Amino acid sequence: MRISKRNKTEEGYCPDKIKGAISKAFDSVSSEISEEELQRLLLQVERKFPKEHLLAVEEIQDLVEQTLMEEKYYKEMKSYILYREERTRKRKSRNRLSREFQDMDILIPVLLNIQKEFHGEAYDLELLLGKFHAICKPGLSEDEKLSMLTKAAVELTTMDAPEWEKIAARIFMLSFEQQLQTYLKKHNISSLYEKIVYLTEQGLYGEYILEHYTKEEIDKFSTWIRPERNHLFTYAGLDLLLNRYVICTTKRRPLETPQEMFLGIAMHLAMKEKQDRSQWVKRFYDMLSLLQVTMATPTLSNARKPYHQLSSCFIDVVPDSLDGIYQSIDNFAKVSKFGGGMGMYFGKVRANGSSIRGFEGAAGGVVRWIRLANDTAVAVDQLGVRQGSVAVYLDI
């Protein structure tokens, strides 16, 4: 049997949906219903199905309502009616918002998911639509309108309604994926393996990944990717990740998804494992993508890339000579270039007023060299991801 949906498409008849709706009606009024009674009500509904035409969703819901009334389940019938009215209201809100965009089919699944997960008046899509209308200007492109919709969700975020930041992340992720898919189609990239090959050819991915893993292994790993784990991000977290940590073109256009980033890091960390390497890849990926652990900035930024410096912290003892001081500054600059911070011990540099080659009072002390280290941290930031970091140590 086929069912006609509201969007004019058809799908196969699923009796579990009817049972689920009836069960929710009973649960909502704290009534119990046995599996046998639930099955009996389902059969009562099915006996009323007309044979002469394609059955519509609304007709089935009317028959469920009629059956509950005939069986004298009045409280449950009232709950079911209210449930239908609420579903209708949400559907209208969803459709009004999606009609603001030319490609409605892309946005509707995201809005439907939001309505299923975020309940209460504070997260009504009518609020999002109102805020969107307040900030959106005529003549914007579809991408710009999605950005405005993301901004609207961000502006709705308050202490009383904090989940709007997660809703903003869902919309932001949709916008990002649309732009990424356009780029991938242009370059005929349809799999993770093809993407890694392309990024390697562009000098954006480390050759060692393809040297350590076969195409079959990478294809297997790609089946472990769980896009729904992107839902764990807030807008601020997702924005930070896409702007700082995923692989980008030289023009700063992101080319990998957060989940591909996590998998790439997992492949890097597991590539030297001698036993159960694939399981280590999966274990690392799951921990990272479920946000159970996080990695230091150099690991997030550099793992899977050509310059794979993964450590955060380094130490150096600055010698008491001009060549030694500048060599330490040069070492710090190179470390900072690839995302590391450095602790520099200046205790060996002679104090202010000390002698140089026998000339008394010639030494200027450590302050001027500390200023140089600070200026280096400012000038050589960490991959453009964040400011350089240096700690200076002296004896007291």
C-alpha positions as CSV (number, residue, x, y, z in Angstrom):
1,M,0.0,0.0,0.0
2,R,1.2,3.5,-0.9
3,I,0.5,6.7,1.1
4,S,0.2,10.2,-0.4
5,K,2.2,12.7,1.7
6,R,1.5,16.4,2.0
7,N,4.4,17.4,-0.3
8,K,2.6,15.3,-3.1
9,T,5.2,12.5,-2.9
10,E,4.3,8.9,-2.1
11,E,5.8,6.4,0.4
12,G,5.1,2.9,1.6
13,Y,2.5,2.4,4.3
14,C,4.1,2.0,7.8
15,P,1.8,0.8,10.5
16,D,4.4,1.6,13.2
17,K,3.8,5.3,12.6
18,I,0.2,4.9,13.5
19,K,1.0,2.8,16.6
20,G,3.6,5.4,17.6
21,A,1.1,8.3,17.3
22,I,-1.5,6.4,19.4
23,S,1.1,5.5,22.0
24,K,2.2,9.1,22.4
25,A,-1.4,10.2,22.8
26,F,-1.7,7.7,25.7
27,D,1.7,8.7,27.2
28,S,0.8,12.4,27.1
29,V,-2.1,11.9,29.5
30,S,-0.3,9.2,31.6
31,S,-2.5,6.4,30.4
32,E,-1.2,2.9,29.9
33,I,-1.9,0.8,26.9
34,S,-0.8,-2.8,26.2
35,E,0.8,-4.0,23.0
36,E,-2.3,-6.1,22.4
37,E,-4.6,-3.2,22.7
38,L,-2.4,-1.0,20.6
39,Q,-2.5,-3.7,17.9
40,R,-6.3,-4.0,18.1
41,L,-6.7,-0.2,17.7
42,L,-4.4,-0.3,14.6
43,L,-6.5,-3.0,13.1
44,Q,-9.6,-0.9,13.7
45,V,-8.0,2.0,11.9
46,E,-6.9,-0.2,9.0
47,R,-10.4,-1.6,8.5
48,K,-11.6,1.9,7.7
49,F,-9.1,2.4,4.9
50,P,-10.9,3.2,1.6
51,K,-10.0,1.0,-1.3
52,E,-11.0,3.3,-4.2
53,H,-8.2,5.9,-3.9
54,L,-4.7,6.6,-2.8
55,L,-4.8,7.2,1.0
56,A,-3.5,10.5,2.2
57,V,-1.7,11.2,5.6
58,E,-4.5,13.5,6.7
59,E,-7.1,10.8,6.0
60,I,-5.2,8.3,8.2
61,Q,-5.0,10.8,11.0
62,D,-8.8,11.4,10.8
63,L,-9.4,7.7,11.0
64,V,-7.2,7.4,14.1
65,E,-9.2,10.2,15.7
66,Q,-12.4,8.5,14.8
67,T,-11.3,5.2,16.1
68,L,-10.2,6.6,19.5
69,M,-13.6,8.3,19.8
70,E,-15.5,5.1,19.0
71,E,-13.5,3.2,21.5
72,K,-14.3,5.8,24.2
73,Y,-10.7,6.9,24.6
74,Y,-11.8,10.5,25.0
75,K,-8.8,11.9,27.0
76,E,-6.5,10.3,24.5
77,M,-8.5,11.5,21.6
78,K,-8.3,15.1,22.9
79,S,-4.5,14.7,23.3
80,Y,-4.2,13.4,19.8
81,I,-6.2,16.3,18.4
82,L,-4.0,18.8,20.2
83,Y,-0.9,16.9,18.9
84,R,-2.2,17.2,15.4
85,E,-2.9,20.9,15.8
86,E,0.6,21.5,17.2
87,R,2.1,19.5,14.3
88,T,0.1,21.6,11.8
89,R,1.3,24.8,13.5
90,K,4.9,23.7,13.4
91,R,4.6,22.7,9.8
92,K,3.2,26.1,8.8
93,S,6.0,27.9,10.6
94,R,8.5,25.6,8.9
95,N,7.0,26.3,5.5
96,R,6.8,30.1,6.0
97,L,10.5,30.2,6.9
98,S,11.6,27.9,4.1
99,R,9.7,29.9,1.5
100,E,12.1,32.8,2.1
101,F,14.6,30.7,0.1
102,Q,14.5,29.5,-3.5
103,D,15.7,26.0,-2.7
104,M,13.2,25.0,0.0
105,D,14.0,21.3,0.0
106,I,17.5,22.0,1.4
107,L,16.4,23.9,4.4
108,I,13.2,22.0,5.4
109,P,15.0,18.9,6.8
110,V,17.2,21.1,9.0
111,L,14.2,23.0,10.3
112,L,12.3,19.8,10.9
113,N,15.2,18.4,12.9
114,I,15.4,21.6,14.9
115,Q,11.7,21.3,15.8
116,K,12.1,17.7,16.9
117,E,15.0,18.4,19.2
118,F,14.3,21.9,20.6
119,H,11.0,22.2,22.4
120,G,9.2,25.0,24.1
121,E,8.0,28.5,23.1
122,A,11.5,29.9,23.5
123,Y,12.6,27.9,20.4
124,D,9.6,28.5,18.2
125,L,10.6,29.0,14.5
126,E,8.2,32.0,14.4
127,L,10.8,33.8,16.6
128,L,13.5,33.0,14.1
129,L,11.4,34.1,11.2
130,G,10.7,37.4,12.9
131,K,14.3,38.1,13.7
132,F,15.3,37.1,10.2
133,H,12.8,39.6,8.7
134,A,14.2,42.3,11.0
135,I,17.8,42.0,9.8
136,C,17.5,40.7,6.3
137,K,17.7,43.2,3.4
138,P,16.3,42.8,-0.1
139,G,18.5,41.7,-3.0
140,L,20.6,39.2,-1.0
141,S,21.9,36.0,-2.6
142,E,20.9,32.6,-1.2
143,D,24.2,32.2,0.6
144,E,23.9,35.7,2.1
145,K,20.3,34.9,3.3
146,L,21.5,31.7,5.0
147,S,24.2,33.8,6.7
148,M,21.5,36.2,7.9
149,L,19.4,33.3,9.2
150,T,22.4,32.1,11.1
151,K,22.9,35.6,12.5
152,A,19.2,35.7,13.5
153,A,19.6,32.5,15.5
154,V,22.8,33.8,17.2
155,E,21.0,37.0,18.2
156,L,18.2,35.0,19.8
157,T,20.7,33.3,22.1
158,T,20.1,34.3,25.7
159,M,20.7,32.9,29.2
160,D,17.1,31.8,29.1
161,A,17.3,30.3,25.6
162,P,20.9,29.1,25.2
163,E,20.1,26.4,22.7
164,W,19.7,28.9,19.9
165,E,23.5,28.8,19.6
166,K,23.3,25.2,18.6
167,I,20.4,25.9,16.2
168,A,22.6,28.6,14.7
169,A,25.4,26.0,14.3
170,R,23.0,23.7,12.3
171,I,22.1,26.5,9.9
172,F,25.7,27.6,9.6
173,M,26.8,24.0,8.9
174,L,24.1,23.8,6.1
175,S,25.5,27.0,4.5
176,F,29.1,25.7,4.7
177,E,28.1,22.3,3.2
178,Q,26.3,24.0,0.3
179,Q,29.4,26.0,-0.6
180,L,31.7,23.0,-0.1
181,Q,29.6,20.8,-2.3
182,T,29.7,23.4,-5.1
183,Y,33.5,23.4,-5.0
184,L,33.7,19.6,-4.9
185,K,31.4,19.2,-7.9
186,K,33.5,21.7,-9.8
187,H,36.6,19.6,-9.2
188,N,34.8,16.2,-9.7
189,I,35.5,15.0,-6.1
190,S,33.0,12.5,-4.9
191,S,34.8,10.5,-2.2
192,L,37.1,11.1,0.8
193,Y,39.9,9.3,-1.0
194,E,39.6,11.5,-4.0
195,K,39.6,14.6,-1.8
196,I,42.7,13.5,0.0
197,V,44.4,12.8,-3.3
198,Y,43.4,16.3,-4.5
199,L,44.5,18.0,-1.3
200,T,47.8,16.1,-1.5
201,E,48.4,17.3,-5.0
202,Q,47.7,20.8,-3.9
203,G,50.3,20.6,-1.2
204,L,47.7,20.9,1.5
205,Y,47.7,17.3,2.8
206,G,50.7,15.3,3.9
207,E,51.9,12.7,1.4
208,Y,52.6,10.3,4.3
209,I,48.9,9.7,4.7
210,L,48.6,8.1,1.2
211,E,51.9,6.3,1.8
212,H,50.6,4.7,5.0
213,Y,47.0,3.9,3.9
214,T,45.6,2.2,0.9
215,K,42.5,3.4,-1.0
216,E,40.5,0.5,0.4
217,E,41.4,1.5,3.9
218,I,40.5,5.1,3.4
219,D,37.2,4.1,1.8
220,K,36.5,1.9,4.8
221,F,37.3,4.7,7.2
222,S,35.0,7.1,5.4
223,T,32.0,4.8,6.2
224,W,32.7,5.6,9.9
225,I,32.1,9.3,9.5
226,R,29.0,10.5,11.4
227,P,27.8,13.9,10.1
228,E,25.1,14.0,12.9
229,R,28.0,14.5,15.4
230,N,28.3,18.1,14.0
231,H,25.1,18.7,16.1
232,L,27.3,18.7,19.2
233,F,28.8,22.0,18.1
234,T,27.7,25.4,19.2
235,Y,27.9,28.2,16.7
236,A,31.0,29.7,18.3
237,G,32.7,26.3,18.3
238,L,31.9,25.5,14.7
239,D,32.9,29.0,13.5
240,L,36.2,28.6,15.3
241,L,36.8,25.2,13.8
242,L,36.0,26.2,10.2
243,N,38.0,29.4,10.4
244,R,41.1,28.0,12.1
245,Y,41.5,24.3,12.0
246,V,40.0,22.6,8.9
247,I,42.1,22.5,5.7
248,C,41.6,25.6,3.6
249,T,42.7,26.8,0.2
250,T,45.3,29.5,-0.1
251,K,42.4,31.9,-0.3
252,R,41.1,30.6,3.1
253,R,38.2,28.6,1.7
254,P,37.5,25.5,3.9
255,L,37.8,22.3,2.0
256,E,37.1,19.6,4.6
257,T,34.2,19.1,7.0
258,P,34.8,18.9,10.8
259,Q,34.2,15.1,10.7
260,E,36.8,14.7,7.9
261,M,39.2,16.8,10.0
262,F,38.7,14.5,13.0
263,L,39.2,11.4,10.8
264,G,42.3,12.9,9.2
265,I,43.8,13.5,12.6
266,A,42.9,10.0,13.7
267,M,44.7,8.5,10.6
268,H,47.8,10.6,11.4
269,L,47.9,9.5,15.1
270,A,47.3,5.8,14.3
271,M,49.6,5.5,11.2
272,K,52.5,4.0,13.1
273,E,50.5,1.4,15.0
274,K,51.7,-2.1,14.3
275,Q,48.6,-4.0,15.4
276,D,44.8,-3.2,15.0
277,R,45.7,0.0,13.2
278,S,42.2,0.4,11.7
279,Q,40.6,0.0,15.1
280,W,42.9,2.7,16.5
281,V,41.8,5.0,13.7
282,K,38.2,4.4,14.6
283,R,38.9,4.8,18.3
284,F,40.7,8.1,17.8
285,Y,37.9,9.3,15.5
286,D,35.1,8.4,17.9
287,M,36.8,10.2,20.8
288,L,37.5,13.3,18.8
289,S,34.2,13.5,17.0
290,L,32.1,12.9,20.1
291,L,34.1,15.7,21.8
292,Q,35.2,13.3,24.5
293,V,38.8,14.6,24.2
294,T,40.4,17.5,22.4
295,M,43.8,18.0,21.0
296,A,46.3,20.9,21.3
297,T,46.2,23.6,18.7
298,P,49.3,22.3,16.8
299,T,47.8,18.8,16.6
300,L,44.4,20.1,15.4
301,S,46.1,22.4,12.9
302,N,49.0,20.2,11.7
303,A,48.1,16.6,11.9
304,R,47.5,15.2,8.3
305,K,49.2,18.3,6.8
306,P,52.7,18.5,5.2
307,Y,54.2,20.3,8.2
308,H,53.1,18.1,11.0
309,Q,54.5,19.6,14.1
310,L,52.1,18.4,16.8
311,S,53.6,19.7,20.1
312,S,52.4,22.8,21.9
313,C,55.3,23.6,24.3
314,F,59.0,23.9,24.0
315,I,61.8,25.2,26.3
316,D,65.1,26.8,25.6
317,V,68.0,28.2,27.6
318,V,69.2,31.5,26.2
319,P,73.0,31.7,26.1
320,D,74.9,34.7,27.3
321,S,76.2,35.8,23.9
322,L,74.9,37.8,20.9
323,D,74.9,34.8,18.6
324,G,73.3,32.6,21.2
325,I,70.5,35.1,22.0
326,Y,69.6,35.5,18.3
327,Q,69.8,31.8,17.8
328,S,67.3,31.3,20.6
329,I,65.0,34.0,19.1
330,D,65.3,32.3,15.7
331,N,64.4,28.9,17.2
332,F,61.4,30.4,18.9
333,A,60.2,32.0,15.6
334,K,60.4,28.7,13.8
335,V,58.5,26.9,16.6
336,S,55.8,29.6,16.6
337,K,55.5,29.4,12.9
338,F,54.2,25.9,13.2
339,G,51.9,26.5,16.2
340,G,54.2,25.9,19.3
341,G,54.8,28.1,22.3
342,M,58.1,28.4,24.0
343,G,59.4,28.9,27.6
344,M,62.7,30.8,27.4
345,Y,65.1,30.9,30.4
346,F,67.0,34.2,30.4
347,G,68.8,33.5,33.7
348,K,72.2,33.1,31.9
349,V,72.1,36.5,30.2
350,R,74.2,38.9,32.2
351,A,72.4,41.6,34.2
352,N,72.2,45.3,33.6
353,G,75.5,47.1,34.3
354,S,77.6,44.0,33.9
355,S,80.9,44.0,32.0
356,I,81.3,43.1,28.3
357,R,84.8,42.1,27.2
358,G,86.1,44.0,30.3
359,F,84.2,47.2,29.7
360,E,82.4,47.9,33.0
361,G,78.7,48.8,32.9
362,A,78.3,47.9,29.2
363,A,75.6,45.3,29.5
364,G,72.0,46.5,29.1
365,G,70.4,43.5,31.0
366,V,67.7,41.1,29.9
367,V,64.7,43.5,29.5
368,R,65.6,44.6,26.0
369,W,66.0,40.9,24.9
370,I,62.7,40.0,26.6
371,R,61.1,42.8,24.5
372,L,62.6,41.2,21.4
373,A,61.1,37.8,22.3
374,N,57.7,39.5,22.8
375,D,57.9,41.3,19.5
376,T,58.8,38.0,17.8
377,A,55.7,36.3,19.4
378,V,53.6,39.1,17.9
379,A,55.2,39.0,14.5
380,V,55.4,35.2,14.1
381,D,51.9,34.1,15.0
382,Q,50.9,30.4,15.2
383,L,50.0,29.6,11.6
384,G,47.7,32.6,11.5
385,V,45.5,30.6,13.9
386,R,46.3,32.5,17.1
387,Q,48.9,34.8,18.5
388,G,52.4,33.5,19.3
389,S,53.1,32.5,22.9
390,V,56.2,32.9,24.9
391,A,57.0,32.6,28.6
392,V,60.1,34.1,30.1
393,Y,61.8,32.7,33.2
394,L,64.4,34.4,35.5
395,D,65.9,33.5,38.8
396,I,64.7,35.5,41.8
